Amino acid sequence: MDINFELYKVFYHVANTLSFSEASKHLFVSQSSVSQTIKLLEEKLGCKLFIRSTKSVRLTQEGEVLFRHLEPAYLYIKNGERKLIEMRTLEAGEIRIGASDTICKHYLLPYFQQFSTQYPKIKIHVTNRPSPVCLELLQKGEVDVIMINLPSHIDTQIFDVVLKRPIQDIFIAGRQFEHLREKVITMQELTQLPLLALEENTSTRSFLNQLASTNQVSIQPEFELSSVDLLIDLVKINFGISFLTKDYVLNELTSGEVIELQLKEKIPNRDLGIITHKHIPTPLAATKFISLLQASFIME
Protein backbone atom coordinates (compact mmCIF):
# COMPACT_ATOMS: atom_id res chain seq x y z
CA MET A 1 0.00 0.00 0.00
CA ASP A 2 1.60 3.26 -1.20
CA ILE A 3 0.30 6.20 0.84
CA ASN A 4 1.87 9.66 0.90
CA PHE A 5 3.44 10.51 4.25
CA GLU A 6 1.64 13.88 4.23
CA LEU A 7 -1.66 12.06 4.70
CA TYR A 8 -0.33 10.35 7.81
CA LYS A 9 1.05 13.67 9.03
CA VAL A 10 -2.43 15.23 8.91
CA PHE A 11 -3.94 12.15 10.57
CA TYR A 12 -1.37 12.35 13.38
CA HIS A 13 -2.24 15.95 14.22
CA VAL A 14 -6.00 15.35 14.16
CA ALA A 15 -5.66 12.19 16.27
CA ASN A 16 -3.28 13.89 18.69
CA THR A 17 -5.52 16.92 19.28
CA LEU A 18 -8.90 15.29 18.52
CA SER A 19 -9.73 18.51 16.74
CA PHE A 20 -9.78 19.33 13.04
CA SER A 21 -9.49 23.04 13.77
CA GLU A 22 -6.47 22.60 16.09
CA ALA A 23 -4.81 20.33 13.53
CA SER A 24 -5.30 22.95 10.84
CA LYS A 25 -3.54 25.53 13.05
CA HIS A 26 -0.55 23.21 13.60
CA LEU A 27 -0.32 22.47 9.90
CA PHE A 28 -1.00 26.03 8.69
CA VAL A 29 -3.76 24.86 6.33
CA SER A 30 -7.50 25.36 6.24
CA GLN A 31 -9.88 23.14 8.21
CA SER A 32 -11.56 22.04 4.98
CA SER A 33 -8.16 20.94 3.63
CA VAL A 34 -7.65 18.82 6.76
CA SER A 35 -11.11 17.25 6.30
CA GLN A 36 -10.42 16.45 2.64
CA THR A 37 -7.06 14.89 3.49
CA ILE A 38 -8.60 12.65 6.18
CA LYS A 39 -11.34 11.62 3.75
CA LEU A 40 -8.70 10.68 1.15
CA LEU A 41 -6.74 8.66 3.73
CA GLU A 42 -9.90 6.82 4.80
CA GLU A 43 -10.63 5.97 1.16
CA LYS A 44 -7.12 4.60 0.64
CA LEU A 45 -7.24 2.54 3.86
CA GLY A 46 -10.82 1.42 3.29
CA CYS A 47 -12.08 2.31 6.77
CA LYS A 48 -13.32 5.18 8.90
CA LEU A 49 -10.73 6.71 11.23
CA PHE A 50 -12.78 9.32 13.11
CA ILE A 51 -16.27 9.70 14.47
CA ARG A 52 -17.33 13.34 14.23
CA SER A 53 -20.22 15.03 16.00
CA THR A 54 -21.16 18.67 16.35
CA LYS A 55 -19.17 18.98 19.59
CA SER A 56 -16.41 16.35 19.49
CA VAL A 57 -14.08 14.16 17.47
CA ARG A 58 -12.98 10.71 18.53
CA LEU A 59 -11.06 7.88 16.98
CA THR A 60 -12.72 4.75 15.67
CA GLN A 61 -11.30 1.41 16.71
CA GLU A 62 -9.35 1.32 13.43
CA GLY A 63 -8.20 4.88 14.03
CA GLU A 64 -6.91 3.99 17.50
CA VAL A 65 -4.92 1.06 16.08
CA LEU A 66 -3.41 3.25 13.36
CA PHE A 67 -2.56 6.07 15.80
CA ARG A 68 -0.96 3.68 18.27
CA HIS A 69 1.44 2.44 15.58
CA LEU A 70 1.87 5.71 13.72
CA GLU A 71 2.66 7.96 16.70
CA PRO A 72 6.11 6.52 17.60
CA ALA A 73 7.11 6.34 13.92
CA TYR A 74 6.06 9.94 13.32
CA LEU A 75 7.94 11.16 16.39
CA TYR A 76 11.07 9.25 15.31
CA ILE A 77 10.92 10.97 11.93
CA LYS A 78 10.47 14.41 13.50
CA ASN A 79 13.33 13.74 15.93
CA GLY A 80 15.49 12.70 13.00
CA GLU A 81 14.67 15.92 11.17
CA ARG A 82 15.49 17.94 14.29
CA LYS A 83 18.82 16.16 14.72
CA LEU A 84 19.75 16.93 11.12
CA ILE A 85 18.93 20.60 11.66
CA GLU A 86 21.04 20.60 14.82
CA MET A 87 23.94 19.01 12.95
CA ARG A 88 23.70 21.56 10.12
CA THR A 89 23.80 24.37 12.66
CA LEU A 90 26.48 22.59 14.75
CA GLU A 91 24.14 22.37 17.73
CA ALA A 92 24.72 18.61 17.86
CA GLY A 93 26.95 15.96 16.33
CA GLU A 94 30.45 14.57 16.66
CA ILE A 95 33.86 14.43 15.02
CA ARG A 96 35.74 11.13 14.76
CA ILE A 97 39.47 11.83 14.48
CA GLY A 98 42.28 9.35 13.97
CA ALA A 99 45.80 10.31 15.08
CA SER A 100 48.69 9.00 17.14
CA ASP A 101 48.89 10.07 20.77
CA THR A 102 52.07 12.02 19.96
CA ILE A 103 50.44 13.97 17.13
CA CYS A 104 47.51 14.73 19.41
CA LYS A 105 49.84 15.97 22.14
CA HIS A 106 52.14 18.11 19.98
CA TYR A 107 49.78 19.38 17.28
CA LEU A 108 46.09 18.86 17.99
CA LEU A 109 45.52 19.70 21.67
CA PRO A 110 45.18 23.48 21.21
CA TYR A 111 42.75 22.94 18.34
CA PHE A 112 40.64 20.55 20.43
CA GLN A 113 40.36 23.28 23.05
CA GLN A 114 39.56 25.98 20.50
CA PHE A 115 36.93 23.87 18.74
CA SER A 116 35.25 22.84 21.99
CA THR A 117 35.03 26.47 23.05
CA GLN A 118 33.55 27.48 19.71
CA TYR A 119 31.20 24.48 19.33
CA PRO A 120 30.56 23.14 22.86
CA LYS A 121 27.78 20.76 21.77
CA ILE A 122 29.95 18.84 19.29
CA LYS A 123 31.61 15.74 20.75
CA ILE A 124 35.21 14.99 19.78
CA HIS A 125 36.09 11.29 19.60
CA VAL A 126 39.80 10.54 19.10
CA THR A 127 41.15 7.13 18.13
CA ASN A 128 44.88 6.88 18.94
CA ARG A 129 46.65 4.62 16.46
CA PRO A 130 49.89 4.71 14.41
CA SER A 131 49.64 6.48 11.05
CA PRO A 132 49.29 3.31 8.90
CA VAL A 133 46.42 2.07 11.09
CA CYS A 134 44.72 5.48 10.91
CA LEU A 135 44.68 5.16 7.12
CA GLU A 136 42.96 1.78 7.45
CA LEU A 137 40.35 3.24 9.81
CA LEU A 138 39.64 6.08 7.39
CA GLN A 139 39.32 3.69 4.46
CA LYS A 140 36.73 1.67 6.42
CA GLY A 141 34.82 4.83 7.33
CA GLU A 142 35.43 4.35 11.05
CA VAL A 143 36.83 7.89 11.41
CA ASP A 144 35.96 11.12 9.56
CA VAL A 145 39.41 12.68 9.34
CA ILE A 146 42.96 11.68 10.24
CA MET A 147 46.17 13.56 10.96
CA ILE A 148 49.22 11.47 10.16
CA ASN A 149 52.82 11.50 8.99
CA LEU A 150 52.28 11.10 5.26
CA PRO A 151 53.76 7.92 3.76
CA SER A 152 55.88 8.10 0.60
CA HIS A 153 52.88 6.92 -1.41
CA ILE A 154 49.19 7.47 -0.74
CA ASP A 155 46.28 6.17 -2.82
CA THR A 156 44.73 9.36 -4.20
CA GLN A 157 41.87 7.30 -5.65
CA ILE A 158 40.67 6.75 -2.07
CA PHE A 159 42.20 9.50 0.06
CA ASP A 160 42.18 13.28 -0.20
CA VAL A 161 45.10 15.13 1.41
CA VAL A 162 43.35 18.40 2.22
CA LEU A 163 46.14 20.03 4.26
CA LYS A 164 49.81 19.35 4.83
CA ARG A 165 52.89 20.91 6.41
CA PRO A 166 56.57 19.89 6.39
CA ILE A 167 58.23 18.26 9.38
CA GLN A 168 61.91 17.55 10.04
CA ASP A 169 63.27 14.40 11.65
CA ILE A 170 66.56 14.38 13.57
CA PHE A 171 68.81 12.06 15.56
CA ILE A 172 69.02 12.95 19.25
CA ALA A 173 71.24 11.83 22.12
CA GLY A 174 71.58 12.42 25.87
CA ARG A 175 74.19 14.44 27.73
CA GLN A 176 76.55 11.47 27.85
CA PHE A 177 77.06 12.03 24.11
CA GLU A 178 77.88 15.75 24.54
CA HIS A 179 81.23 15.17 22.82
CA LEU A 180 79.32 14.52 19.59
CA ARG A 181 77.42 17.84 19.64
CA GLU A 182 79.73 19.70 17.24
CA LYS A 183 80.91 16.68 15.29
CA VAL A 184 79.44 15.88 11.89
CA ILE A 185 78.95 12.12 11.79
CA THR A 186 77.93 9.72 9.06
CA MET A 187 75.11 7.21 9.00
CA GLN A 188 77.72 4.47 9.15
CA GLU A 189 79.15 5.95 12.35
CA LEU A 190 75.65 6.19 13.83
CA THR A 191 75.25 2.43 13.49
CA GLN A 192 78.01 2.03 16.07
CA LEU A 193 75.86 3.80 18.69
CA PRO A 194 73.03 2.14 20.65
CA LEU A 195 69.80 2.93 18.78
CA LEU A 196 66.35 3.29 20.34
CA ALA A 197 63.62 3.20 17.69
CA LEU A 198 59.89 3.18 17.23
CA GLU A 199 58.24 -0.10 16.28
CA GLU A 200 58.04 -1.32 12.70
CA ASN A 201 54.34 -0.50 12.27
CA THR A 202 54.94 3.25 12.49
CA SER A 203 55.57 5.71 9.66
CA THR A 204 58.62 7.17 11.45
CA ARG A 205 60.26 3.74 11.66
CA SER A 206 59.48 3.09 7.99
CA PHE A 207 61.11 6.42 7.14
CA LEU A 208 64.18 5.55 9.23
CA ASN A 209 64.48 2.18 7.48
CA GLN A 210 64.23 3.93 4.11
CA LEU A 211 66.89 6.46 5.14
CA ALA A 212 69.23 3.65 6.18
CA SER A 213 68.61 1.74 2.96
CA THR A 214 69.24 4.84 0.84
CA ASN A 215 72.59 5.32 2.58
CA GLN A 216 73.41 1.60 2.38
CA VAL A 217 73.66 0.98 6.10
CA SER A 218 71.98 -1.60 8.30
CA ILE A 219 70.32 -0.60 11.58
CA GLN A 220 69.76 -2.91 14.55
CA PRO A 221 67.83 -1.12 17.32
CA GLU A 222 68.54 -2.20 20.89
CA PHE A 223 65.06 -1.07 21.96
CA GLU A 224 61.87 -0.95 19.88
CA LEU A 225 59.01 0.93 21.51
CA SER A 226 55.55 2.22 20.60
CA SER A 227 55.79 5.34 22.79
CA VAL A 228 57.62 8.47 21.64
CA ASP A 229 57.55 9.89 25.18
CA LEU A 230 59.27 6.78 26.55
CA LEU A 231 61.91 6.95 23.82
CA ILE A 232 62.68 10.54 24.80
CA ASP A 233 62.91 9.57 28.47
CA LEU A 234 65.34 6.74 27.66
CA VAL A 235 67.48 9.09 25.57
CA LYS A 236 67.57 11.58 28.46
CA ILE A 237 69.00 8.91 30.77
CA ASN A 238 71.60 7.98 28.13
CA PHE A 239 70.29 4.58 27.04
CA GLY A 240 71.14 5.49 23.46
CA ILE A 241 70.30 7.70 20.50
CA SER A 242 66.97 7.94 18.74
CA PHE A 243 65.35 9.20 15.54
CA LEU A 244 62.32 11.44 16.06
CA THR A 245 60.47 14.44 14.66
CA LYS A 246 62.20 17.61 15.87
CA ASP A 247 58.93 19.22 17.00
CA TYR A 248 58.55 16.49 19.63
CA VAL A 249 61.78 17.40 21.44
CA LEU A 250 61.94 21.19 21.19
CA ASN A 251 61.66 21.63 24.96
CA GLU A 252 64.35 19.04 25.66
CA LEU A 253 66.68 20.60 23.06
CA THR A 254 66.17 24.05 24.59
CA SER A 255 66.82 22.80 28.13
CA GLY A 256 69.89 20.83 27.05
CA GLU A 257 68.48 17.51 28.25
CA VAL A 258 69.11 16.12 24.76
CA ILE A 259 71.33 17.22 21.89
CA GLU A 260 70.78 17.10 18.14
CA LEU A 261 73.36 15.01 16.30
CA GLN A 262 74.76 16.61 13.13
CA LEU A 263 74.45 14.11 10.30
CA LYS A 264 76.57 14.33 7.16
CA GLU A 265 73.87 12.79 5.01
CA LYS A 266 70.79 14.95 4.39
CA ILE A 267 67.57 13.84 6.09
CA PRO A 268 64.71 14.76 3.72
CA ASN A 269 61.67 16.57 5.06
CA ARG A 270 58.45 14.64 5.49
CA ASP A 271 54.92 15.98 5.56
CA LEU A 272 52.28 15.93 8.26
CA GLY A 273 48.89 15.71 6.61
CA ILE A 274 45.17 16.03 7.21
CA ILE A 275 43.33 13.40 5.18
CA THR A 276 39.68 12.68 4.41
CA HIS A 277 38.00 9.92 2.42
CA LYS A 278 37.38 10.89 -1.18
CA HIS A 279 34.14 8.93 -1.49
CA ILE A 280 32.61 9.40 1.98
CA PRO A 281 31.13 12.86 2.66
CA THR A 282 32.98 14.70 5.42
CA PRO A 283 30.54 15.83 8.16
CA LEU A 284 30.12 19.57 8.62
CA ALA A 285 31.61 19.43 12.12
CA ALA A 286 34.77 17.76 10.77
CA THR A 287 34.98 20.32 7.97
CA LYS A 288 34.82 23.13 10.54
CA PHE A 289 37.59 21.47 12.56
CA ILE A 290 39.79 21.22 9.48
CA SER A 291 39.27 24.93 8.81
CA LEU A 292 40.75 25.70 12.25
CA LEU A 293 43.96 23.94 11.24
CA GLN A 294 44.51 25.89 8.03
CA ALA A 295 46.50 28.66 9.70
CA SER A 296 49.37 26.29 10.54
CA PHE A 297 49.25 24.15 7.41
CA ILE A 298 50.22 24.61 3.80
CA MET A 299 47.39 23.94 1.37
CA GLU A 300 48.27 21.05 -0.90
C-alpha positions as CSV (number, residue, x, y, z in Angstrom):
1,M,0.0,0.0,0.0
2,D,1.6,3.3,-1.2
3,I,0.3,6.2,0.8
4,N,1.9,9.7,0.9
5,F,3.4,10.5,4.3
6,E,1.6,13.9,4.2
7,L,-1.7,12.1,4.7
8,Y,-0.3,10.3,7.8
9,K,1.0,13.7,9.0
10,V,-2.4,15.2,8.9
11,F,-3.9,12.2,10.6
12,Y,-1.4,12.3,13.4
13,H,-2.2,15.9,14.2
14,V,-6.0,15.3,14.2
15,A,-5.7,12.2,16.3
16,N,-3.3,13.9,18.7
17,T,-5.5,16.9,19.3
18,L,-8.9,15.3,18.5
19,S,-9.7,18.5,16.7
20,F,-9.8,19.3,13.0
21,S,-9.5,23.0,13.8
22,E,-6.5,22.6,16.1
23,A,-4.8,20.3,13.5
24,S,-5.3,23.0,10.8
25,K,-3.5,25.5,13.0
26,H,-0.5,23.2,13.6
27,L,-0.3,22.5,9.9
28,F,-1.0,26.0,8.7
29,V,-3.8,24.9,6.3
30,S,-7.5,25.4,6.2
31,Q,-9.9,23.1,8.2
32,S,-11.6,22.0,5.0
33,S,-8.2,20.9,3.6
34,V,-7.7,18.8,6.8
35,S,-11.1,17.2,6.3
36,Q,-10.4,16.4,2.6
37,T,-7.1,14.9,3.5
38,I,-8.6,12.6,6.2
39,K,-11.3,11.6,3.8
40,L,-8.7,10.7,1.1
41,L,-6.7,8.7,3.7
42,E,-9.9,6.8,4.8
43,E,-10.6,6.0,1.2
44,K,-7.1,4.6,0.6
45,L,-7.2,2.5,3.9
46,G,-10.8,1.4,3.3
47,C,-12.1,2.3,6.8
48,K,-13.3,5.2,8.9
49,L,-10.7,6.7,11.2
50,F,-12.8,9.3,13.1
51,I,-16.3,9.7,14.5
52,R,-17.3,13.3,14.2
53,S,-20.2,15.0,16.0
54,T,-21.2,18.7,16.4
55,K,-19.2,19.0,19.6
56,S,-16.4,16.4,19.5
57,V,-14.1,14.2,17.5
58,R,-13.0,10.7,18.5
59,L,-11.1,7.9,17.0
60,T,-12.7,4.8,15.7
61,Q,-11.3,1.4,16.7
62,E,-9.3,1.3,13.4
63,G,-8.2,4.9,14.0
64,E,-6.9,4.0,17.5
65,V,-4.9,1.1,16.1
66,L,-3.4,3.3,13.4
67,F,-2.6,6.1,15.8
68,R,-1.0,3.7,18.3
69,H,1.4,2.4,15.6
70,L,1.9,5.7,13.7
71,E,2.7,8.0,16.7
72,P,6.1,6.5,17.6
73,A,7.1,6.3,13.9
74,Y,6.1,9.9,13.3
75,L,7.9,11.2,16.4
76,Y,11.1,9.2,15.3
77,I,10.9,11.0,11.9
78,K,10.5,14.4,13.5
79,N,13.3,13.7,15.9
80,G,15.5,12.7,13.0
81,E,14.7,15.9,11.2
82,R,15.5,17.9,14.3
83,K,18.8,16.2,14.7
84,L,19.7,16.9,11.1
85,I,18.9,20.6,11.7
86,E,21.0,20.6,14.8
87,M,23.9,19.0,12.9
88,R,23.7,21.6,10.1
89,T,23.8,24.4,12.7
90,L,26.5,22.6,14.8
91,E,24.1,22.4,17.7
92,A,24.7,18.6,17.9
93,G,27.0,16.0,16.3
94,E,30.5,14.6,16.7
95,I,33.9,14.4,15.0
96,R,35.7,11.1,14.8
97,I,39.5,11.8,14.5
98,G,42.3,9.3,14.0
99,A,45.8,10.3,15.1
100,S,48.7,9.0,17.1
101,D,48.9,10.1,20.8
102,T,52.1,12.0,20.0
103,I,50.4,14.0,17.1
104,C,47.5,14.7,19.4
105,K,49.8,16.0,22.1
106,H,52.1,18.1,20.0
107,Y,49.8,19.4,17.3
108,L,46.1,18.9,18.0
109,L,45.5,19.7,21.7
110,P,45.2,23.5,21.2
111,Y,42.8,22.9,18.3
112,F,40.6,20.6,20.4
113,Q,40.4,23.3,23.0
114,Q,39.6,26.0,20.5
115,F,36.9,23.9,18.7
116,S,35.2,22.8,22.0
117,T,35.0,26.5,23.1
118,Q,33.6,27.5,19.7
119,Y,31.2,24.5,19.3
120,P,30.6,23.1,22.9
121,K,27.8,20.8,21.8
122,I,30.0,18.8,19.3
123,K,31.6,15.7,20.7
124,I,35.2,15.0,19.8
125,H,36.1,11.3,19.6
126,V,39.8,10.5,19.1
127,T,41.2,7.1,18.1
128,N,44.9,6.9,18.9
129,R,46.6,4.6,16.5
130,P,49.9,4.7,14.4
131,S,49.6,6.5,11.1
132,P,49.3,3.3,8.9
133,V,46.4,2.1,11.1
134,C,44.7,5.5,10.9
135,L,44.7,5.2,7.1
136,E,43.0,1.8,7.4
137,L,40.3,3.2,9.8
138,L,39.6,6.1,7.4
139,Q,39.3,3.7,4.5
140,K,36.7,1.7,6.4
141,G,34.8,4.8,7.3
142,E,35.4,4.4,11.0
143,V,36.8,7.9,11.4
144,D,36.0,11.1,9.6
145,V,39.4,12.7,9.3
146,I,43.0,11.7,10.2
147,M,46.2,13.6,11.0
148,I,49.2,11.5,10.2
149,N,52.8,11.5,9.0
150,L,52.3,11.1,5.3
151,P,53.8,7.9,3.8
152,S,55.9,8.1,0.6
153,H,52.9,6.9,-1.4
154,I,49.2,7.5,-0.7
155,D,46.3,6.2,-2.8
156,T,44.7,9.4,-4.2
157,Q,41.9,7.3,-5.7
158,I,40.7,6.8,-2.1
159,F,42.2,9.5,0.1
160,D,42.2,13.3,-0.2
161,V,45.1,15.1,1.4
162,V,43.4,18.4,2.2
163,L,46.1,20.0,4.3
164,K,49.8,19.4,4.8
165,R,52.9,20.9,6.4
166,P,56.6,19.9,6.4
167,I,58.2,18.3,9.4
168,Q,61.9,17.5,10.0
169,D,63.3,14.4,11.7
170,I,66.6,14.4,13.6
171,F,68.8,12.1,15.6
172,I,69.0,13.0,19.3
173,A,71.2,11.8,22.1
174,G,71.6,12.4,25.9
175,R,74.2,14.4,27.7
176,Q,76.6,11.5,27.9
177,F,77.1,12.0,24.1
178,E,77.9,15.7,24.5
179,H,81.2,15.2,22.8
180,L,79.3,14.5,19.6
181,R,77.4,17.8,19.6
182,E,79.7,19.7,17.2
183,K,80.9,16.7,15.3
184,V,79.4,15.9,11.9
185,I,78.9,12.1,11.8
186,T,77.9,9.7,9.1
187,M,75.1,7.2,9.0
188,Q,77.7,4.5,9.2
189,E,79.2,6.0,12.4
190,L,75.6,6.2,13.8
191,T,75.2,2.4,13.5
192,Q,78.0,2.0,16.1
193,L,75.9,3.8,18.7
194,P,73.0,2.1,20.7
195,L,69.8,2.9,18.8
196,L,66.4,3.3,20.3
197,A,63.6,3.2,17.7
198,L,59.9,3.2,17.2
199,E,58.2,-0.1,16.3
200,E,58.0,-1.3,12.7
201,N,54.3,-0.5,12.3
202,T,54.9,3.3,12.5
203,S,55.6,5.7,9.7
204,T,58.6,7.2,11.4
205,R,60.3,3.7,11.7
206,S,59.5,3.1,8.0
207,F,61.1,6.4,7.1
208,L,64.2,5.5,9.2
209,N,64.5,2.2,7.5
210,Q,64.2,3.9,4.1
211,L,66.9,6.5,5.1
212,A,69.2,3.7,6.2
213,S,68.6,1.7,3.0
214,T,69.2,4.8,0.8
215,N,72.6,5.3,2.6
216,Q,73.4,1.6,2.4
217,V,73.7,1.0,6.1
218,S,72.0,-1.6,8.3
219,I,70.3,-0.6,11.6
220,Q,69.8,-2.9,14.5
221,P,67.8,-1.1,17.3
222,E,68.5,-2.2,20.9
223,F,65.1,-1.1,22.0
224,E,61.9,-0.9,19.9
225,L,59.0,0.9,21.5
226,S,55.5,2.2,20.6
227,S,55.8,5.3,22.8
228,V,57.6,8.5,21.6
229,D,57.5,9.9,25.2
230,L,59.3,6.8,26.6
231,L,61.9,6.9,23.8
232,I,62.7,10.5,24.8
233,D,62.9,9.6,28.5
234,L,65.3,6.7,27.7
235,V,67.5,9.1,25.6
236,K,67.6,11.6,28.5
237,I,69.0,8.9,30.8
238,N,71.6,8.0,28.1
239,F,70.3,4.6,27.0
240,G,71.1,5.5,23.5
241,I,70.3,7.7,20.5
242,S,67.0,7.9,18.7
243,F,65.4,9.2,15.5
244,L,62.3,11.4,16.1
245,T,60.5,14.4,14.7
246,K,62.2,17.6,15.9
247,D,58.9,19.2,17.0
248,Y,58.5,16.5,19.6
249,V,61.8,17.4,21.4
250,L,61.9,21.2,21.2
251,N,61.7,21.6,25.0
252,E,64.4,19.0,25.7
253,L,66.7,20.6,23.1
254,T,66.2,24.0,24.6
255,S,66.8,22.8,28.1
256,G,69.9,20.8,27.0
257,E,68.5,17.5,28.2
258,V,69.1,16.1,24.8
259,I,71.3,17.2,21.9
260,E,70.8,17.1,18.1
261,L,73.4,15.0,16.3
262,Q,74.8,16.6,13.1
263,L,74.4,14.1,10.3
264,K,76.6,14.3,7.2
265,E,73.9,12.8,5.0
266,K,70.8,14.9,4.4
267,I,67.6,13.8,6.1
268,P,64.7,14.8,3.7
269,N,61.7,16.6,5.1
270,R,58.4,14.6,5.5
271,D,54.9,16.0,5.6
272,L,52.3,15.9,8.3
273,G,48.9,15.7,6.6
274,I,45.2,16.0,7.2
275,I,43.3,13.4,5.2
276,T,39.7,12.7,4.4
277,H,38.0,9.9,2.4
278,K,37.4,10.9,-1.2
279,H,34.1,8.9,-1.5
280,I,32.6,9.4,2.0
281,P,31.1,12.9,2.7
282,T,33.0,14.7,5.4
283,P,30.5,15.8,8.2
284,L,30.1,19.6,8.6
285,A,31.6,19.4,12.1
286,A,34.8,17.8,10.8
287,T,35.0,20.3,8.0
288,K,34.8,23.1,10.5
289,F,37.6,21.5,12.6
290,I,39.8,21.2,9.5
291,S,39.3,24.9,8.8
292,L,40.8,25.7,12.2
293,L,44.0,23.9,11.2
294,Q,44.5,25.9,8.0
295,A,46.5,28.7,9.7
296,S,49.4,26.3,10.5
297,F,49.3,24.1,7.4
298,I,50.2,24.6,3.8
299,M,47.4,23.9,1.4
300,E,48.3,21.0,-0.9
